[in-house]
Every structure is written in structure tokens, then in C-alpha cells.
Amino acid sequence: MIRAAAKNHRFVTVVTDPADYVPLIDQMKAQNGATSLAFRQKLALTAYSRTAAYDTAVATWLADQIKEPTPRYRSFAGKLVQPLRYGENPHQAAAFYTDGSNRPGVATARQWQGKELSYNNINDTDAAFELVAELGTAPACAIIKHANPCGVATAATLTEAYHRAYICDQTSAFGGIVALNQTLDAPTAEEIVKIFTEVVIAPDATDEARAIFAAKKNLRLLTTGALPDPRATGLAFRQVAGGFLVQDRDAGHIQSADLKVVTKRTPTDAELRDLLFAWTVAKHVKSNAIVYVRDGATVGVGAGQMSRIDSTRIAARKAQDMADELGLPAALTAGSVVASDAFFPFADGLIAAAEAGATAIIQPGGSMRDDEVIAAADARGLAMVFTGQRHFRH
């Protein structure tokens, strides 16, 4: 009936959304009880969109019920949250839509203050919150810049976790997105406002923390009520010319029992904890991804390079730059472990990590030159484990 009414919008006014009740009354008052064609066309658009969204939801549910991963036709639907000022760049129009799911995150969050989120803010905030949700129950912080982590840490307190994440790359943290896995408290808020931060997202915030942020009118604070489940299944899609790619959400997870030690030396318990932490962070870094970690905090991140050796060297260089800035006698990577989101195709990346001070490596394995890479690790006394799983992120 709704589609039939929408099809005949030249003569029929079809109303499917309560948000249109007041505009409809105003139209009828202005038009002597009638409505204009332009208004009916707008309502028909809403009607068609709603029936399409309903059919999409049913088709998606049915595909899930019969375990059909590649239905012959695939559609996606969303409800407008807000038009955005612009997209990635000012010459691009953009809008934010929700898919109707209740996954905690930027789409379901409450914004307490600050101007509206931009396209890039939303993208980066989502990346930050999805990462911090994977870091367990201990206080954790992730700082994101341009969809890549520039600092991630866990600690005994949220304030300490923020500080340790910030120390990893103070330069990139300026103007970044901060995600927390626990309620934002006043001491942590006091630290965050010491530099310019675009967005802070957390499950909740105390009254005292919100009062501290209130003095920073350009700082957006979002609370979600909960953390997203990193193991939850779902679909991710990306547009390409002439179509779009659809895949399962990357819910891959590795535990210590899944690891294969391939070197003469086995990682210590402390190294193993850091290796698993580094692996989790690497999953959220754009490929090629290299992540150095020491004592539950990133100390160097190399992201999005065309070669893995470049990512390895960039991460080490940034760690050395930060050590110089802090006046430390050695690079932050000294005594660290390192994660690679995919295998090392040559031994050069591993050698560069060893030269930076890394003592243990976690990587998927599977290269034609695995034996060469393992031999290089043994020659330098490194421990190395294979996961058998990679985490490309493009």
C-alpha cells in the first residue's frame, strides 16, 4: 500500500514518518487543504526509502538464517542521523546514517558538548573506540590520528593509561581522538585538556569530568553506555568503481595457546603479554603495520607504508625522536616487542626491529623465506611466534 501510494504521488500524499506530521499540517494550511507536488515528491522519496530499508532488513536476516554468505543481490539501508558540513574535504557533500543496530559506538553515543562531528571525526572516533574495546578490563586508552593509533596503553589507572599512550607520540596526539574503555574521571580529564583534542569517547563520564571539559567549548565528549563486542559478527563494505566489496567484520582473535614458537628462545611471560597486546593494536593499524610495545604500551607505530621495512624503520625512528624529546638515554623501543600484521617477506624488517632494541616478534608466518627470517631471529637471540592469522587493514 505504501509503495502504491508513493507511486501515485502526483495525486496522493503518503506519510510514513511522524517527523513529517508538522510539515504536512503547515502545507495543508498554506495550500487550502492540499499539498504541493514538490512536497508529495519528497514524501514519496521517504516512503520508498522506508520500504526499501524494510526489505533490506528482511533479506539480510533471511540470508543470515540460511547461512548464505553471498546472496545474489545485496543491499544496505540507513537512517539519516545528520547532514555533515562536508566530507573528507570541503568540496565533498556528506551525511551520517545509522544502520539501526545497537552496537555501542559513535552512531549511538550521546554528545555532551562541542560543535557537531565532522566526517573525519566520526571515522576516527569509530576507529579509536573499536580498538580500545579490544584491550580487556584494565584501564586502557587509545589515541587515534587519521584512523591510525599514535598511542595505545593499559595501566593501573585511566590517567596513567592516557599518559602512557600520549608519550608514544606527543606530536601526533595533538588534535587527535581519545578513546577510553572505562568511565572518564576528573584526573584523566585534567590531563586530556592540557593539549588540544578533537573528541573523547568513553562508556561514561563523571559529573566532575564533564565540568572540566565544559571549559573547552571545541572539545566534543561522547558517552556510549557500553563497549562494543569485538567478537561480534557483522558485515563491512567498501565502495569501488562500479560496485562494492562486502566481507565479514574482522573479529579475529589470538590467544597464547594459538601461538607457535618458531625460534630457539621461547618468549618470557612478560614478552608474551606484550606480544598479544601488540598484535591486538596491529589489527587496527593500516597496512603495512608495525607496532612496538613495552610494558603494556605502544612505543612506536609504523602505518600505511608500501613496504614493511619502511614501517619498521619509521616506527623505530619516531620512538627515538620521542626519547630524544624526553631526554631519555635510549630509544623507547629498547627492550620492546614488535608485531607485524602480515609476514616478513625478507629478514630485513626483523633485523631492523632487532637493531631498534626489540627482543621478541609476533607475526603470522607463511612467507617463502620464513626459514631465513627465523634464522635471523635466532642469530640475534630473539624470540618469535607465529599466529597463523594476518590482519591486513586497508
MARPA-847640 format. One record per residue (C-alpha): x, y, z. Coordinates in steps of 0.02 Angstrom, whole numbers, plus 50000, padded with zeros to 5 digits. Each point is the difference from the previous one (the first is absolute). Layout:
% MARPA-847640
XYZ
...
//
This chain:
% MARPA-847640
500005000050000
501415012050043
500904996649836
498385001949903
499665016750084
501785005849966
499864994649818
498465011149983
500805014850088
499415011649862
498284998750078
500314991750170
500865006550156
500824985250090
500615002850178
501124986750080
500995009750129
499355009750151
501345012949965
498955005249849
498395003250098
500355018350038
500635004149824
498434991549931
498855010650109
500955015749949
499824995149816
498144997150016
499765016650087
500995009149865
499214990449854
498175001050052
499974981950057
501094993649857
501874996649980
501245005149867
500744987749875
501765003650064
499434995650177
499164983949941
501574995149906
501025002450157
498814989250101
500004986849862
501894999450011
499884996850187
498704986549972
501024990849868
501555001350111
499074992650148
499284985349904
501714996849924
500785000250172
498694987850063
500304988149855
501875001450027
499824995450184
498944984849958
501184994249862
501525002250113
499164990350140
499494986049882
501754998649927
500664998150177
498704986950043
500434988849853
501875003450014
500135007849827
501605010649999
499805006049820
498165003249958
499695003949817
499495017850042
500655010050147
499365016550064
500335011450148
498875012650084
500245014150123
499055013650091
500655017749995
500815005450163
500565016949936
500625008949845
501845004150020
500855016449960
501024990949868
500884983449969
501854996150009
500315016749914
498975016149992
499494997449818
499164983350041
498204999050063
499704987150137
498754993350126
500014987850146
498804985250001
499674986550129
499664982049950
498804997650145
501104988150100
500315002950184
501894997549995
500745012650125
501025013049909
499965016849916
498314996749916
499124996550165
500995011750114
499375015150093
500965015949961
500155011150153
500845015349927
500945007649855
499575003549820
499304986249890
501144986149948
500795000649828
500154985649876
501814997150051
499585001550186
498704986349984
501174988549904
501445002550122
498914998650155
499304983549939
501774993449971
500555005550174
498534992450093
500064983549906
501844998450047
499845004250184
498574987550017
501234985949962
501205004050142
499154990750142
499365006250167
501545009150066
499985019049974
500485003349819
500185014749882
500205001449812
500465016149911
499605000549814
500575011749862
499394997949822
499254982950041
501664993250065
500524997750183
501395011750052
499994993650179
499154985750093
500264994450179
499304990950150
500435004350181
499424999350180
498995016049978
499165008749854
501095015450026
501584989749989
499354990849846
499675016749914
501725006650047
500884984449936
499035000549836
500395018549980
501874997350029
500104988449850
499785014449876
499645016950078
500105008849832
498664989649916
498894999850155
499695018749979
498285001949921
499664981450015
498574989150059
500084992250174
499054983950039
499864992750176
499314983250055
499405006150170
499045014750073
500945016349971
500505007050169
500565017450053
501894996450013
500024992949823
498965014549935
501265012150077
501404991749903
499064999349835
499585018649997
501845004650012
500114998149810
498755002849860
498944984449973
498614998449873
498924986550078
499974989350158
498914984450000
499704988950151
498644988950072
499585013750125
500685015650085
499855006750176
499175016750036
501705006850052
500814994649836
498605007949898
500205016250098
501865000449957
499634997249816
498635013350001
501365013450001
500634993549832
498595004449881
500814991949847
500304983450086
498654987149964
499584987350134
499044984349952
499364986550118
499344983349940
499404990850155
501004984549954
501414993249893
499734991249833
500294981349997
501594997149897
499504981849970
498285004349929
499684994949821
499415012149868
500355006649826
501165013549938
499905007449828
500995012049891
499565008449837
501054997649844
499685006449825
498494990949934
499604990550158
500464996450179
500954987050099
499184990850145
500894989950132
499804993950179
500565012150134
501764995550058
499584991450164
501604989749998
500754997050172
501594991350055
500394992650171
501664993650066
499474982049966
499835004449815
501815005649983
501384989449926
501765003350064
501184998449851
501655005950075
501224991850119
499515012150136
498245000050071
499245016850048
499985004150185
498315002450084
500245018949995
500464999449815
498504989049963
498805012550081
500755014049898
499984989749841
498134996850015
499705018450039
501055005349849
499064987849889
498325007250055
500585017749961
500754994949832
498284993849948
499415018150004
501505007949910
499955002749812
501094987849902
501444998249993
499915000550190
501434998750125
499695002850186
501335000650137
499364997050178
500845000450170
499144996750167
498235001149932
500235016049898
500445004049821
501695008249980
500045001049810
498724998049861
500364998749814
498455000749889
499434999949820
501684998149914
500264991449834
501394989150071
500094991550170
501815005250027
499485018249984
498644997850132
501284991550114
501245014149981
498725014050016
499334992850162
501764998550070
500475017549945
498465007650081
500424990750160
501765007049995
499355017649967
498854998850151
501434993550109
501055014949946
498575011850039
499794992450173
501885000150031
500114981250019
501674991149975
499284986449888
498604998249872
498304995250067
500124984049896
501464993450104
499374984150082
498365000349902
499084986849901
499355002849824
498464994449904
499824999049811
498254998649927
500634988649860
501554989449974
501735007149975
500394996549816
501865002150035
501095000150155
500385018649982
498465005550097
500394988550144
501815005550001
499455018350006
498864996050148
501444991250090
501125015049969
498665011150077
500094989650159
498564987749980
500224983350088
498494990349936
498944999549843
498214994949961
499484997649819
498854988649897
501384990149914
499734992149830
501375008549899
501054990349875
501475006550101
499384995450173
501564989450029
501105014849959
499025011350118
500044987050140
501884997949978
500235018950014
498995000150160
501014985650074
501645008549953
499475015150103
499274990550147
498225005649963
498444990150042
498734998949861
498244993049991
498854996949852
498135003150011
499454991749838
498825014849978
500285016949922
499125016850023
500135010349841
499075016450018
499875010649844
//
